[in-house]
Amino acid sequence: MAAFLKFNKFSQSLCKGLFGDLESDTLKFALTNTAPTAATDTVFDVVTKHPAPAAANGYTSGGHAATISGSAETGGVYTLATTTDVVVTATAGGIGPFRYVILYDTAGTLPLIGYWDYGSSITLADGETFTIDVTTSLFTITTT
């Protein structure tokens, strides 16, 4: 399983109000074969920085929505929770190639949250699936 990496500007974007309510906003997982730049990328840009596979064959334009089940803060650690993995199924043709899964908020300027690097490019043939395994939390933020 790939490790989750936060974009460097994510915390600053939170403080500047670029996100609405992460628990109720629509967050999406977008596929791309172009490496994100964690140090400088701030918004999702499907045209130049984060080109995605075509919206066809089971891939949704802009990516697949995350199901948020809630959030909590305990002892200075905030956790945004999800209960459902996202399964992308290639239908009527293939999807890909892609190596990265980017998590972003669809509110406002499409601010970036983080991404997973799967280590090498993946192409799904017709009928194959790819699971975005988010375990029980999308991410945590430590405030202490």
Backbone hydrogen bonds, N-H to C=O, Kabsch-Sander energy under -0.5 kcal/mol:
donor,donor_aa,acceptor,acceptor_aa,energy
5,L,115,Y,-2.8
7,F,113,I,-2.2
8,N,38,A,-2.3
9,K,38,A,-0.5
10,F,7,F,-2.0
13,S,9,K,-2.8
14,L,10,F,-2.2
15,C,11,S,-2.1
16,K,12,Q,-1.8
17,G,14,L,-1.3
18,L,13,S,-2.4
22,L,20,G,-0.8
24,S,21,D,-1.3
25,D,21,D,-3.0
27,L,25,D,-0.7
28,K,104,Y,-2.7
29,F,64,H,-2.9
30,A,28,K,-0.6
30,A,102,I,-2.7
32,T,100,Y,-2.0
33,N,51,P,-0.8
35,A,33,N,-0.5
38,A,36,P,-0.8
40,T,37,T,-1.0
41,D,37,T,-2.9
44,F,110,L,-3.3
49,K,45,D,-0.7
50,H,45,D,-3.3
56,A,54,A,-2.0
59,Y,56,A,-1.9
60,T,58,G,-0.5
63,G,60,T,-2.6
64,H,29,F,-2.2
66,A,27,L,-3.0
68,I,66,A,-0.7
69,S,81,A,-1.9
70,G,81,A,-1.1
72,A,79,T,-1.9
74,T,77,V,-2.2
77,V,74,T,-1.4
78,Y,76,G,-0.5
78,Y,141,I,-3.0
79,T,72,A,-2.8
80,L,139,F,-2.2
81,A,70,G,-2.9
81,A,79,T,-0.6
82,T,136,T,-1.4
83,T,67,T,-0.7
84,T,67,T,-0.6
86,V,132,I,-1.7
87,V,85,D,-0.5
88,V,86,V,-0.6
88,V,130,F,-3.1
89,T,87,V,-0.6
90,A,128,E,-2.7
91,T,57,N,-2.2
95,I,124,L,-1.9
98,F,122,I,-1.9
99,R,32,T,-2.3
100,Y,32,T,-2.8
101,V,116,W,-1.9
102,I,30,A,-3.2
103,L,114,G,-3.3
104,Y,28,K,-2.1
104,Y,102,I,-0.5
105,D,111,P,-2.5
106,T,26,T,-2.7
110,L,107,A,-2.0
112,L,42,T,-2.4
113,I,103,L,-2.6
114,G,103,L,-1.3
115,Y,5,L,-2.5
116,W,101,V,-2.2
117,D,3,A,-0.7
118,Y,99,R,-2.5
118,Y,116,W,-0.6
122,I,98,F,-3.1
124,L,95,I,-3.2
125,A,123,T,-0.5
127,G,90,A,-3.2
128,E,125,A,-2.7
130,F,88,V,-2.2
132,I,86,V,-3.6
132,I,130,F,-0.5
133,D,131,T,-1.1
134,V,132,I,-0.8
137,S,134,V,-0.8
138,L,80,L,-2.9
139,F,80,L,-0.9
141,I,78,Y,-2.6
143,T,76,G,-3.9
143,T,141,I,-0.6
